[in-house]
Structure formats: structure tokens, C-alpha cells
Amino acid sequence: MTAAQLRELQNIVPPREQRVNITTITLDMDAPAAVRAEQYLRQIKNPYAFRCGNVAVNVRFCRDGKPLAQAVQSYLTALASR
């Protein structure tokens, strides 16, 4: 999958029933990381829109947003202070 193809997929929001269920993805864990990434992309079809069981997942990134680790830490800290 090329970078241009990935950019196009960011804007596609398929219905839940057309999304690949991420729990069905299988990877050869003995393969190099690049091969596993290729296996994943081939199976998931759209890494920005997939399912986890019956839950539809849409992935979006903000160019000037917080790093993921910082966002998760802030979220967990807010939960703990409730």
C-alpha cells in the first residue's frame, strides 16, 4: 500500500458491516516488522476504519495534537481524580 493510497483511505468512512474485524487479523510474529506491517495493511484494508467486534472504530490524527502517550496519561489522570 502506497502513501497516496493511505491518504485516500483517511477520508473513507465505510458502514460498520463493510469494515474488517481487527480480531480476525493474524500476523506471523516471527517475520520482520516490515513484513508484519504489510500483512496487517493487506488484511485490515483500511487502517483508519475497522471494527473491533461489533464496534466501529475511526482513527484520526491531528497534526498539532498531543503525542498519544501524553493524551492517554492525561485521560487516566483525569479518571483517577474523579
Chimera marker file (.cmm) of the C-alpha trace (Angstrom):
<marker_set name="trace">
<marker id="1" x="0.000" y="0.000" z="0.000" r="1" g="1" b="0" radius="0.5"/>
<marker id="2" x="1.438" y="3.353" z="-1.014" r="1" g="1" b="0" radius="0.5"/>
<marker id="3" x="1.427" y="6.576" z="0.994" r="1" g="1" b="0" radius="0.5"/>
<marker id="4" x="-1.020" y="8.066" z="-1.515" r="1" g="1" b="0" radius="0.5"/>
<marker id="5" x="-3.387" y="5.121" z="-1.045" r="1" g="1" b="0" radius="0.5"/>
<marker id="6" x="-3.201" y="5.561" z="2.736" r="1" g="1" b="0" radius="0.5"/>
<marker id="7" x="-4.029" y="9.274" z="2.421" r="1" g="1" b="0" radius="0.5"/>
<marker id="8" x="-7.085" y="8.411" z="0.325" r="1" g="1" b="0" radius="0.5"/>
<marker id="9" x="-8.282" y="5.901" z="2.922" r="1" g="1" b="0" radius="0.5"/>
<marker id="10" x="-8.313" y="8.597" z="5.646" r="1" g="1" b="0" radius="0.5"/>
<marker id="11" x="-11.411" y="10.125" z="4.071" r="1" g="1" b="0" radius="0.5"/>
<marker id="12" x="-13.385" y="6.929" z="3.539" r="1" g="1" b="0" radius="0.5"/>
<marker id="13" x="-15.901" y="6.061" z="6.248" r="1" g="1" b="0" radius="0.5"/>
<marker id="14" x="-17.495" y="2.729" z="5.293" r="1" g="1" b="0" radius="0.5"/>
<marker id="15" x="-20.561" y="1.278" z="7.029" r="1" g="1" b="0" radius="0.5"/>
<marker id="16" x="-19.763" y="-0.913" z="10.048" r="1" g="1" b="0" radius="0.5"/>
<marker id="17" x="-20.650" y="-4.140" z="8.261" r="1" g="1" b="0" radius="0.5"/>
<marker id="18" x="-18.123" y="-3.429" z="5.473" r="1" g="1" b="0" radius="0.5"/>
<marker id="19" x="-15.218" y="-2.963" z="7.881" r="1" g="1" b="0" radius="0.5"/>
<marker id="20" x="-12.692" y="-5.670" z="8.699" r="1" g="1" b="0" radius="0.5"/>
<marker id="21" x="-12.933" y="-7.019" z="12.241" r="1" g="1" b="0" radius="0.5"/>
<marker id="22" x="-9.492" y="-6.406" z="13.745" r="1" g="1" b="0" radius="0.5"/>
<marker id="23" x="-9.855" y="-9.505" z="15.937" r="1" g="1" b="0" radius="0.5"/>
<marker id="24" x="-9.578" y="-11.664" z="12.795" r="1" g="1" b="0" radius="0.5"/>
<marker id="25" x="-6.172" y="-10.274" z="11.785" r="1" g="1" b="0" radius="0.5"/>
<marker id="26" x="-3.341" y="-12.797" z="12.051" r="1" g="1" b="0" radius="0.5"/>
<marker id="27" x="0.337" y="-11.954" z="11.723" r="1" g="1" b="0" radius="0.5"/>
<marker id="28" x="3.477" y="-14.061" z="11.502" r="1" g="1" b="0" radius="0.5"/>
<marker id="29" x="5.187" y="-12.848" z="14.660" r="1" g="1" b="0" radius="0.5"/>
<marker id="30" x="8.481" y="-14.425" z="13.514" r="1" g="1" b="0" radius="0.5"/>
<marker id="31" x="8.521" y="-12.229" z="10.390" r="1" g="1" b="0" radius="0.5"/>
<marker id="32" x="10.388" y="-8.899" z="10.313" r="1" g="1" b="0" radius="0.5"/>
<marker id="33" x="8.414" y="-5.795" z="11.320" r="1" g="1" b="0" radius="0.5"/>
<marker id="34" x="8.116" y="-4.573" z="7.701" r="1" g="1" b="0" radius="0.5"/>
<marker id="35" x="6.574" y="-7.886" z="6.647" r="1" g="1" b="0" radius="0.5"/>
<marker id="36" x="4.152" y="-7.826" z="9.599" r="1" g="1" b="0" radius="0.5"/>
<marker id="37" x="3.127" y="-4.259" z="8.678" r="1" g="1" b="0" radius="0.5"/>
<marker id="38" x="2.475" y="-5.418" z="5.114" r="1" g="1" b="0" radius="0.5"/>
<marker id="39" x="0.427" y="-8.379" z="6.390" r="1" g="1" b="0" radius="0.5"/>
<marker id="40" x="-1.587" y="-6.077" z="8.643" r="1" g="1" b="0" radius="0.5"/>
<marker id="41" x="-2.332" y="-3.498" z="5.941" r="1" g="1" b="0" radius="0.5"/>
<marker id="42" x="-3.294" y="-6.185" z="3.437" r="1" g="1" b="0" radius="0.5"/>
<marker id="43" x="-5.744" y="-7.767" z="5.903" r="1" g="1" b="0" radius="0.5"/>
<marker id="44" x="-7.206" y="-4.628" z="7.538" r="1" g="1" b="0" radius="0.5"/>
<marker id="45" x="-7.788" y="-2.946" z="4.140" r="1" g="1" b="0" radius="0.5"/>
<marker id="46" x="-8.389" y="0.458" z="5.788" r="1" g="1" b="0" radius="0.5"/>
<marker id="47" x="-6.325" y="1.158" z="8.936" r="1" g="1" b="0" radius="0.5"/>
<marker id="48" x="-8.427" y="4.275" z="9.589" r="1" g="1" b="0" radius="0.5"/>
<marker id="49" x="-11.819" y="2.499" z="9.640" r="1" g="1" b="0" radius="0.5"/>
<marker id="50" x="-12.214" y="-1.004" z="11.038" r="1" g="1" b="0" radius="0.5"/>
<marker id="51" x="-14.250" y="-2.946" z="13.596" r="1" g="1" b="0" radius="0.5"/>
<marker id="52" x="-13.358" y="-4.404" z="16.962" r="1" g="1" b="0" radius="0.5"/>
<marker id="53" x="-16.126" y="-6.966" z="17.370" r="1" g="1" b="0" radius="0.5"/>
<marker id="54" x="-19.316" y="-5.010" z="16.708" r="1" g="1" b="0" radius="0.5"/>
<marker id="55" x="-17.782" y="-1.610" z="17.486" r="1" g="1" b="0" radius="0.5"/>
<marker id="56" x="-16.900" y="0.603" z="14.511" r="1" g="1" b="0" radius="0.5"/>
<marker id="57" x="-13.565" y="2.381" z="15.003" r="1" g="1" b="0" radius="0.5"/>
<marker id="58" x="-12.466" y="5.540" z="13.166" r="1" g="1" b="0" radius="0.5"/>
<marker id="59" x="-8.860" y="6.651" z="13.614" r="1" g="1" b="0" radius="0.5"/>
<marker id="60" x="-7.936" y="10.324" z="13.166" r="1" g="1" b="0" radius="0.5"/>
<marker id="61" x="-4.731" y="12.216" z="13.870" r="1" g="1" b="0" radius="0.5"/>
<marker id="62" x="-4.240" y="15.917" z="14.500" r="1" g="1" b="0" radius="0.5"/>
<marker id="63" x="-1.036" y="17.431" z="13.110" r="1" g="1" b="0" radius="0.5"/>
<marker id="64" x="-0.503" y="19.663" z="16.143" r="1" g="1" b="0" radius="0.5"/>
<marker id="65" x="-2.098" y="17.410" z="18.757" r="1" g="1" b="0" radius="0.5"/>
<marker id="66" x="-0.531" y="15.866" z="21.835" r="1" g="1" b="0" radius="0.5"/>
<marker id="67" x="1.552" y="12.718" z="21.447" r="1" g="1" b="0" radius="0.5"/>
<marker id="68" x="-0.575" y="9.627" z="22.110" r="1" g="1" b="0" radius="0.5"/>
<marker id="69" x="1.277" y="8.693" z="25.312" r="1" g="1" b="0" radius="0.5"/>
<marker id="70" x="0.665" y="12.170" z="26.740" r="1" g="1" b="0" radius="0.5"/>
<marker id="71" x="-3.021" y="12.121" z="25.773" r="1" g="1" b="0" radius="0.5"/>
<marker id="72" x="-3.533" y="8.711" z="27.406" r="1" g="1" b="0" radius="0.5"/>
<marker id="73" x="-1.699" y="9.841" z="30.537" r="1" g="1" b="0" radius="0.5"/>
<marker id="74" x="-3.876" y="12.966" z="30.779" r="1" g="1" b="0" radius="0.5"/>
<marker id="75" x="-7.014" y="10.862" z="30.313" r="1" g="1" b="0" radius="0.5"/>
<marker id="76" x="-6.019" y="8.363" z="33.011" r="1" g="1" b="0" radius="0.5"/>
<marker id="77" x="-5.022" y="11.128" z="35.404" r="1" g="1" b="0" radius="0.5"/>
<marker id="78" x="-8.426" y="12.780" z="34.931" r="1" g="1" b="0" radius="0.5"/>
<marker id="79" x="-10.181" y="9.449" z="35.592" r="1" g="1" b="0" radius="0.5"/>
<marker id="80" x="-8.168" y="8.881" z="38.781" r="1" g="1" b="0" radius="0.5"/>
<marker id="81" x="-9.047" y="12.319" z="40.163" r="1" g="1" b="0" radius="0.5"/>
<marker id="82" x="-12.802" y="11.748" z="39.941" r="1" g="1" b="0" radius="0.5"/>
<link id1="1" id2="2" r="1" g="1" b="0" radius="0.2"/>
<link id1="2" id2="3" r="1" g="1" b="0" radius="0.2"/>
<link id1="3" id2="4" r="1" g="1" b="0" radius="0.2"/>
<link id1="4" id2="5" r="1" g="1" b="0" radius="0.2"/>
<link id1="5" id2="6" r="1" g="1" b="0" radius="0.2"/>
<link id1="6" id2="7" r="1" g="1" b="0" radius="0.2"/>
<link id1="7" id2="8" r="1" g="1" b="0" radius="0.2"/>
<link id1="8" id2="9" r="1" g="1" b="0" radius="0.2"/>
<link id1="9" id2="10" r="1" g="1" b="0" radius="0.2"/>
<link id1="10" id2="11" r="1" g="1" b="0" radius="0.2"/>
<link id1="11" id2="12" r="1" g="1" b="0" radius="0.2"/>
<link id1="12" id2="13" r="1" g="1" b="0" radius="0.2"/>
<link id1="13" id2="14" r="1" g="1" b="0" radius="0.2"/>
<link id1="14" id2="15" r="1" g="1" b="0" radius="0.2"/>
<link id1="15" id2="16" r="1" g="1" b="0" radius="0.2"/>
<link id1="16" id2="17" r="1" g="1" b="0" radius="0.2"/>
<link id1="17" id2="18" r="1" g="1" b="0" radius="0.2"/>
<link id1="18" id2="19" r="1" g="1" b="0" radius="0.2"/>
<link id1="19" id2="20" r="1" g="1" b="0" radius="0.2"/>
<link id1="20" id2="21" r="1" g="1" b="0" radius="0.2"/>
<link id1="21" id2="22" r="1" g="1" b="0" radius="0.2"/>
<link id1="22" id2="23" r="1" g="1" b="0" radius="0.2"/>
<link id1="23" id2="24" r="1" g="1" b="0" radius="0.2"/>
<link id1="24" id2="25" r="1" g="1" b="0" radius="0.2"/>
<link id1="25" id2="26" r="1" g="1" b="0" radius="0.2"/>
<link id1="26" id2="27" r="1" g="1" b="0" radius="0.2"/>
<link id1="27" id2="28" r="1" g="1" b="0" radius="0.2"/>
<link id1="28" id2="29" r="1" g="1" b="0" radius="0.2"/>
<link id1="29" id2="30" r="1" g="1" b="0" radius="0.2"/>
<link id1="30" id2="31" r="1" g="1" b="0" radius="0.2"/>
<link id1="31" id2="32" r="1" g="1" b="0" radius="0.2"/>
<link id1="32" id2="33" r="1" g="1" b="0" radius="0.2"/>
<link id1="33" id2="34" r="1" g="1" b="0" radius="0.2"/>
<link id1="34" id2="35" r="1" g="1" b="0" radius="0.2"/>
<link id1="35" id2="36" r="1" g="1" b="0" radius="0.2"/>
<link id1="36" id2="37" r="1" g="1" b="0" radius="0.2"/>
<link id1="37" id2="38" r="1" g="1" b="0" radius="0.2"/>
<link id1="38" id2="39" r="1" g="1" b="0" radius="0.2"/>
<link id1="39" id2="40" r="1" g="1" b="0" radius="0.2"/>
<link id1="40" id2="41" r="1" g="1" b="0" radius="0.2"/>
<link id1="41" id2="42" r="1" g="1" b="0" radius="0.2"/>
<link id1="42" id2="43" r="1" g="1" b="0" radius="0.2"/>
<link id1="43" id2="44" r="1" g="1" b="0" radius="0.2"/>
<link id1="44" id2="45" r="1" g="1" b="0" radius="0.2"/>
<link id1="45" id2="46" r="1" g="1" b="0" radius="0.2"/>
<link id1="46" id2="47" r="1" g="1" b="0" radius="0.2"/>
<link id1="47" id2="48" r="1" g="1" b="0" radius="0.2"/>
<link id1="48" id2="49" r="1" g="1" b="0" radius="0.2"/>
<link id1="49" id2="50" r="1" g="1" b="0" radius="0.2"/>
<link id1="50" id2="51" r="1" g="1" b="0" radius="0.2"/>
<link id1="51" id2="52" r="1" g="1" b="0" radius="0.2"/>
<link id1="52" id2="53" r="1" g="1" b="0" radius="0.2"/>
<link id1="53" id2="54" r="1" g="1" b="0" radius="0.2"/>
<link id1="54" id2="55" r="1" g="1" b="0" radius="0.2"/>
<link id1="55" id2="56" r="1" g="1" b="0" radius="0.2"/>
<link id1="56" id2="57" r="1" g="1" b="0" radius="0.2"/>
<link id1="57" id2="58" r="1" g="1" b="0" radius="0.2"/>
<link id1="58" id2="59" r="1" g="1" b="0" radius="0.2"/>
<link id1="59" id2="60" r="1" g="1" b="0" radius="0.2"/>
<link id1="60" id2="61" r="1" g="1" b="0" radius="0.2"/>
<link id1="61" id2="62" r="1" g="1" b="0" radius="0.2"/>
<link id1="62" id2="63" r="1" g="1" b="0" radius="0.2"/>
<link id1="63" id2="64" r="1" g="1" b="0" radius="0.2"/>
<link id1="64" id2="65" r="1" g="1" b="0" radius="0.2"/>
<link id1="65" id2="66" r="1" g="1" b="0" radius="0.2"/>
<link id1="66" id2="67" r="1" g="1" b="0" radius="0.2"/>
<link id1="67" id2="68" r="1" g="1" b="0" radius="0.2"/>
<link id1="68" id2="69" r="1" g="1" b="0" radius="0.2"/>
<link id1="69" id2="70" r="1" g="1" b="0" radius="0.2"/>
<link id1="70" id2="71" r="1" g="1" b="0" radius="0.2"/>
<link id1="71" id2="72" r="1" g="1" b="0" radius="0.2"/>
<link id1="72" id2="73" r="1" g="1" b="0" radius="0.2"/>
<link id1="73" id2="74" r="1" g="1" b="0" radius="0.2"/>
<link id1="74" id2="75" r="1" g="1" b="0" radius="0.2"/>
<link id1="75" id2="76" r="1" g="1" b="0" radius="0.2"/>
<link id1="76" id2="77" r="1" g="1" b="0" radius="0.2"/>
<link id1="77" id2="78" r="1" g="1" b="0" radius="0.2"/>
<link id1="78" id2="79" r="1" g="1" b="0" radius="0.2"/>
<link id1="79" id2="80" r="1" g="1" b="0" radius="0.2"/>
<link id1="80" id2="81" r="1" g="1" b="0" radius="0.2"/>
<link id1="81" id2="82" r="1" g="1" b="0" radius="0.2"/>
</marker_set>
